[in-house]
Amino acid sequence: MPSYQVHVESLWRRPARPLPITARPFAGEIILSYVWRLALINRIDPTLLLQYLADSHTPSLIEVANRDLALNTAAITRLAAFSGQPEPILRRLLPQIASPPTTFDPALPYRRWSRLPARLVRMCSHCAARRGVRQPVGIVLQPLQLPICIKHARLLTDYHDSDPELSPAAAPEVVAAARRHRTLARRRPHDAFGHAMHAAFHVTKHWRAFSDQLINERWVERGERLGVNPLHPAIRLPETIAFVEIMSLLRWDVTPTAAGEGIKPDISDRQRFIERLGHSLQHPDPEALQRRGNPLYQWLGPTPHHRQAWLRKPRKEQVIWD
């Protein structure tokens, strides 16, 4: 009896028929995660389903840590046929469908890797289980969204990592900071909140290298309670949100004051600002925030008095704090 070899390169030319078991995508889920789940619940090899879905115009050996599949209109139609879901639902829930490649024949279904605009994390397993999903679900975080499920108190991990979810229950201040972040995002002006978030994460990220004994000891103790790496961003979340709460009240100048200096807030009374920030951080020595090595001082820049003294120095002695 003759045998026939199937060429996987041409599987996407075959008619698309609905799979026996359907699944609805989650909001913000990447296409790769959805296709993988759809294949697993139907007991199909996921790579084979990808070959049936569309032709590929990108190398298979590519770093996919922060990438997803982008589909053209013909491939979206085939995905809707396989999944049994209407195209409008797929376009609304899957973020990468909104930016399909356009450099090939639009009549043929094709896919390619596309870089994601934000961080890719694994969805909270408790949220997924409420819909009967046991497989990992990869979702793209919204702008300024924290990788924390407040409802179930879970720290989300990267989608491609094998690290398990962690519960921040041992550090209730982390969960409280996540709730405060959600409240501030709703109540503060969007632009001011976004600028404050970026500034706060920048300052606290570089704070560990600064010899602030109180803050460093607080972070070490919190990391031991959570059982995470000392560099885990959740450790500094309460202090970050404390920064955001004060900074988001300020008026931000959208015009950079110098090359590379970035957008800075308008602080009329710097001393009062430092005092309020120290009180929000529960810092016993707010003056430490104004020391020259402090990342907050470096980010704010020198005071007018220090700036004039700096300008009077010989050019070779001028040191720019970045």
N, C-alpha and C positions, 0 to 999 in steps of 0.2 A: 504494500500500500504506500503510495507516494506521500512524502512529508513536505510540508510547506513552512518556510521561515517567514515570520512576520517582521517587517521592518518597522521598528518603533518610530522612525522619523516620519512615517506616513499615517500613524494612528490618528492624528488630529483631522485627517481627511474623512474619517468614518462618521456616519450620522451620530448625533448626540441623543441619547435616550435617558429618561429619568432613572436614577438609581433606586433600588428598593426602599432604602431608608433615607429620609430627608433630614435636614438640620438647618435651623435658622442661624445666621451669623449674629455675633454680638456687635454692639455698637463700637466702632473703632478697631475691630479685629482685622488683622492683616490677611491678605488673600492666601498666603502660604499656610497660615494656621488653619484657615477655614477649609481649604482643600485637603489638608492633612487629616483634619477631623472627619470630613465627609468620607474620605477613603477608609479610615480605620473602622468607623461604625458599619461600613458596608463590606468590611473584610477584603479590601482591595489594596494592592501595593500603591502607596501614595505617589511614587515616582511614575508608575504606569498611568495613573489618573492624570498626572500632569502632561504626559505624552498625548493622551486622548484629548486633553483640554485645548492645547494650542501648540504651535510650533515655537521653538526657542531660537532667538537670534543673539544670544549672549553666551559666553563661555560657561561651562558647568563648574569649573574651578574658580570660584570667586568668593571673597569674604562676604558672608551674608549676615553678620552680627547685627547690623543696623540697616538691613535692606528688605524689600518685599517685592513680590511680583507685580508688575504693571501690565494690564491687559488692554487690548484694543476692543472696539465694539463687537467684532465678530467673536472674540474669545469670551466676552461677557455674555453674549447670547448662548454660547455653548455651556458656560457655567450655570446659567439659569436653567437650561434644559437638564443638566446632570443633577442639580440640587433640588429642582422642583420649586424654587423660589422665584417670584417675579423680579424682573430686572430692576424696577424702581427701588425695591427693598435692598437689593445688592448694592446699587449705586449709592444709596443713602447710608448704609451701615459699614461698608468696606471703604476705608479712606483712600487706598491707592487706585481704586477704579476711576476716581475723578481725574487722574493724570495719566492716561494711557499713552504709549509711544505712538508716534505718527509718521515714522520715516519709512514704513513699508506699505505694501498693498493693503488697503483697508478691507478688502473683500476676504482676505485670508486671516484666520485667527492666529495671533502670535502673542508671546509673552517675553518679557525681559526683566532683569533686575533693576530696581529703582531705589535710590537712597531715601530713607524715611526722614521726614522733617523733624521728628522728635524722638524721644527715648522709647524703646520697645521693651515692654515688661510682660511678665506672665500674670494673667488675670487672677484675682483672688479665688482660690479653690473653693471657698465656701459660696461665693457668688455664682460660680459656674455650676456647682453641685445643685443649687436650687433649681436649675433648668435641666438637671439630669446629665450634665456633662462631666465626665471624669478625665478626659484628656486635657493636657495643657492648652491654654488659649492665649495667644499672643495679641496684645492690644497696644495701640499707640497712645501715649499720654497726651492729653490736651495741653496747650501752652500754659505754663505756670502751675500745672497739676502735680501734686506730690505722689510718689510711688507708695502710697499707703491706703489701705481700705479701712476707712473710719468705722464703717458699720460692723465689721468683724474684727477690727483691730489686728490687721496683718500688714507686715512689711513686704511689699512686692519685690520680686527679684527679676533679673533680666531673663528674657524669654529663652535664650539659648543656653543659659547656665543651668547646672544641675543642683544648685543650692536650694535647700528647702525654704519654705516660707517661715518667717519668724514672727512671733507674737511680742509686741512691745508692752505686754501687761506688766512686766517687771519694772518698767519705767513709765508710770502714768503721765509724767510731764510731756513725753513724746506724743502720746495720743491727744492730750490737751492742746499741744501746739498745733497738731494737724487740724483739730476742730477750730482753733482760732484762725488758722490760715484760711479755712473755708469761709468763715464769717467775714474776714477782712476782704477776701476776694469779692464778696457780694456788696459790701458797704463802701469800700474806698474807690476813688476814681480809677478806672482801668489802667490808664497810662502811668499814673503815679504808683499804683500797686506793682505794675510790671517792673518799673525802674527800681523800686525799692527791693523787690525780690532779687533781681540780678545783683544789685549792690550788696545786699546782705549775704548772699551766698559767696560772693567774691571775698568779702571781709572775713567771714567766719572760716572759709576754706584755708586762708593763710594765717589764721590766728594760732594754730597749733605750733607753728615754728616760733611764735613770739613767747617770751618767757613770762606769761601771765599765770602765776602759780595757781590762783584760785580757779580760773577757767579750765586749765589743763587737768587739775586734780578732779574737778567736777566731771569732765568728759571721760577720764579714765575710770572713775567709779561707775558712771552710767554705762559705759561699754562693758564692764564686768557684769553688771546686772542683766544687760541684754544678751550677753554672750556673743558679741559680734566683734569683728575686726576693729581695732582702735581708729581706723580711718573711715569707718562706715558713716555716711552722711546723716543717718538718723541720730547719731550721738549729738550732733550740734544743732539739731532742728529747733529745740526750745529757744536757744540764744538767737538763731537766725530769725525766727518769727518775732522775737522781742525787738530786733532791729527793724524788721518790716513794719511793725505796729507804729513805731515812731517815725520812720522815714516816709511812710506812705501819707503822712499828714502834711508833709512839706510840699512846697511848690517847686517843680523840677524845671530847670532851664533846658529846653530842647536843643539849644545851640551850644556845642562843645566850646569850652573856654580856651582850649589850647590843643595843639595836635596830639592825638592819642590820649587826651585826658578824659574823654567820654562825657556823658551827660551827668551833671551834678545837681544836687538840690540847692535851693536858695535858702541859706541859713543866715539869718540876720543876727542872732545871738548865739554864737558858737558855744559859749560857756554853759548857757542854759540847756542847749541841745545835748551836750555831753552829760550834764547832771540828770536830765530826764532819761537818757539812754542807760546811764549807770543804775538808776533806780529801777528801770524796767528789767535790767539784767540781774538785779539784786547783787550788784557789785559793791563791796565795802569801800573801794578806793577808785572812784570815778576818774581821778586825776591820772590813773594809769592808762586810760584810754587816749590821753593826749601826749603820751611819750612818743618820741620820734620813730621808734622801732615798731610801734603798734600799727597793724594793718589798717585800722580805722583812720589813724592820723595820716598814713600814706595815701589812703584813698581820698580823704577830704582835702589834702594838700596843706601846706604851711599856712599859718595865720598871716594876715597882711604885714605884721611886724617882721615875722621870719622871712616873708617873701622879699621885703625890701632889703633886709640884711643879706639875703642870698644873692640878690642882684648886684650888691656893692662888692661882692667877692670877685677876685680875678677869675676869668672865664675857666681856666684850667682847674680851679678849686670848686666850681659849681657842680654839685651832685644832684641829679634829678631823682626824686623818689618815684618809683613806678608801682 
